[in-house]
Amino acid sequence: MNNEQYKAIVYKKLWFINKKEKNRAHEKLNSTDQELLYEKYGKPSKFVNHFVENEIIDKAAPPSSLYKIITLGGLLFGNVLMAGILITATLLILGTFTLYFTKSMSEALTLQLLYLVIGLVLLFIGYKGIKWINAYFTRRLLIARRFKDIT
């Protein structure tokens, strides 16, 4: 396995880290360009576990007792909200095809354009929102799980 394949696997497994942590992972992975990463760290999973342990969990403050409940609730509520946005966007886009049967031609064209623009914007917000919510709360769950094992 060459270094580029190794880095691709590591970045894929670290999908939930933020930009600052991505920069730190990039620095760690590029600090040893001469030797193979596989020989230095072993499997990509081992590097990922080591990175999560040292860069995310060790630098986090110990969570409170309600931390996990709030995190799970936020994950549930956030995903339900984003799924609602995606469903609304889909219905708006699909609703553009029925406007010709209920409105006049000129009114249907303007509403169709409006529905399409709003629907596409909502699709983008829903997609990015689900990605952001899952990444944020995955980090919080990793921290909560690690500190649960200690206490």
C-alpha positions as CSV (number, residue, x, y, z in Angstrom):
1,M,0.0,0.0,0.0
2,N,1.5,3.3,-1.0
3,N,1.2,6.6,1.0
4,E,-1.5,8.1,-1.1
5,Q,-3.8,5.0,-0.6
6,Y,-3.0,5.0,3.1
7,K,-3.9,8.7,3.4
8,A,-7.1,8.2,1.4
9,I,-8.2,5.5,3.8
10,V,-7.4,7.5,6.8
11,Y,-9.3,10.6,5.6
12,K,-12.3,8.5,4.7
13,K,-12.3,7.0,8.3
14,L,-11.9,10.5,9.8
15,W,-14.9,11.9,8.0
16,F,-16.3,13.5,11.2
17,I,-13.3,15.8,12.1
18,N,-13.4,19.5,11.7
19,K,-11.1,21.7,9.6
20,K,-8.5,22.3,12.3
21,E,-8.2,18.6,13.1
22,K,-8.0,17.9,9.4
23,N,-5.0,20.2,9.2
24,R,-3.4,18.4,12.1
25,A,-4.0,15.0,10.5
26,H,-2.6,16.3,7.3
27,E,0.5,17.5,9.1
28,K,1.0,14.2,10.8
29,L,0.5,12.2,7.6
30,N,2.9,14.4,5.6
31,S,5.6,14.6,8.2
32,T,7.0,11.3,7.2
33,D,7.1,11.4,3.4
34,Q,10.4,9.5,3.1
35,E,9.2,6.3,4.7
36,L,6.0,4.4,4.1
37,L,3.2,5.3,6.4
38,Y,2.1,1.7,6.6
39,E,5.5,0.7,8.0
40,K,5.5,3.5,10.6
41,Y,1.9,3.3,11.9
42,G,0.7,0.0,10.8
43,K,-2.9,-0.3,9.5
44,P,-4.9,2.9,8.7
45,S,-7.3,1.9,11.5
46,K,-4.5,2.0,14.0
47,F,-3.5,5.5,12.9
48,V,-7.1,6.7,13.1
49,N,-7.6,5.3,16.6
50,H,-4.3,6.8,17.7
51,F,-5.3,10.2,16.2
52,V,-8.8,10.2,17.7
53,E,-7.4,9.3,21.1
54,N,-4.6,11.9,21.1
55,E,-6.0,14.8,19.2
56,I,-9.8,14.7,20.0
57,I,-10.5,12.8,23.2
58,D,-7.4,13.8,25.2
59,K,-8.0,17.5,24.4
60,A,-11.7,17.5,25.3
61,A,-13.0,18.5,28.7
62,P,-14.7,15.8,30.8
63,P,-18.4,15.7,29.9
64,S,-21.2,16.3,32.4
65,S,-23.7,13.6,33.3
66,L,-26.3,14.9,30.9
67,Y,-23.8,15.1,28.0
68,K,-24.7,11.8,26.4
69,I,-28.4,12.3,26.7
70,I,-28.2,15.8,25.2
71,T,-25.9,14.5,22.4
72,L,-28.3,11.6,21.5
73,G,-31.3,14.0,21.6
74,G,-29.5,16.5,19.4
75,L,-28.5,13.8,17.0
76,L,-32.1,12.5,16.8
77,F,-33.7,16.0,16.6
78,G,-31.1,17.2,14.1
79,N,-31.6,14.3,11.8
80,V,-35.4,14.5,12.0
81,L,-35.2,18.2,11.2
82,M,-32.8,17.7,8.2
83,A,-35.0,14.8,6.9
84,G,-38.0,17.1,7.1
85,I,-36.1,19.7,5.1
86,L,-35.1,17.1,2.5
87,I,-38.7,15.8,2.2
88,T,-40.0,19.4,1.9
89,A,-37.5,20.1,-0.9
90,T,-38.4,16.9,-2.7
91,L,-42.1,17.7,-2.5
92,L,-41.5,21.3,-3.7
93,I,-39.6,20.0,-6.7
94,L,-42.1,17.3,-7.5
95,G,-44.9,19.8,-7.1
96,T,-43.7,21.8,-10.0
97,F,-45.0,19.2,-12.4
98,T,-48.6,19.6,-11.2
99,L,-48.8,23.3,-11.5
100,Y,-49.8,23.2,-15.2
101,F,-53.1,21.4,-14.2
102,T,-54.1,23.9,-11.5
103,K,-52.7,27.3,-12.6
104,S,-52.6,29.4,-15.8
105,M,-49.6,29.0,-18.0
106,S,-47.8,32.3,-17.0
107,E,-48.5,31.8,-13.3
108,A,-47.4,28.2,-13.5
109,L,-44.1,29.1,-15.0
110,T,-43.2,31.7,-12.4
111,L,-44.3,29.4,-9.6
112,Q,-42.4,26.5,-11.1
113,L,-39.2,28.5,-11.2
114,L,-39.7,29.7,-7.6
115,Y,-40.4,26.1,-6.4
116,L,-37.4,24.7,-8.2
117,V,-35.1,27.3,-6.8
118,I,-36.4,27.0,-3.2
119,G,-36.4,23.2,-3.6
120,L,-32.8,23.1,-4.8
121,V,-31.6,25.4,-2.0
122,L,-33.4,23.2,0.6
123,L,-31.9,20.1,-0.9
124,F,-28.4,21.6,-0.5
125,I,-29.1,22.8,3.1
126,G,-30.5,19.3,4.0
127,Y,-27.6,17.4,2.5
128,K,-24.9,19.6,4.2
129,G,-26.9,19.8,7.4
130,I,-27.1,16.0,7.8
131,K,-23.4,15.8,7.1
132,W,-22.6,18.5,9.6
133,I,-25.0,17.2,12.3
134,N,-23.7,13.6,12.1
135,A,-20.1,14.7,12.2
136,Y,-20.6,17.0,15.2
137,F,-22.6,14.6,17.3
138,T,-20.3,11.6,16.3
139,R,-17.4,13.5,17.9
140,R,-19.4,14.2,21.0
141,L,-20.4,10.5,21.3
142,L,-16.8,9.4,20.9
143,I,-15.8,11.8,23.8
144,A,-18.7,10.7,26.0
145,R,-17.9,7.0,25.4
146,R,-14.2,7.4,26.2
147,F,-14.9,9.3,29.4
148,K,-17.6,6.8,30.5
149,D,-14.9,4.1,30.4
150,I,-12.6,6.1,32.7
151,T,-15.2,7.0,35.4
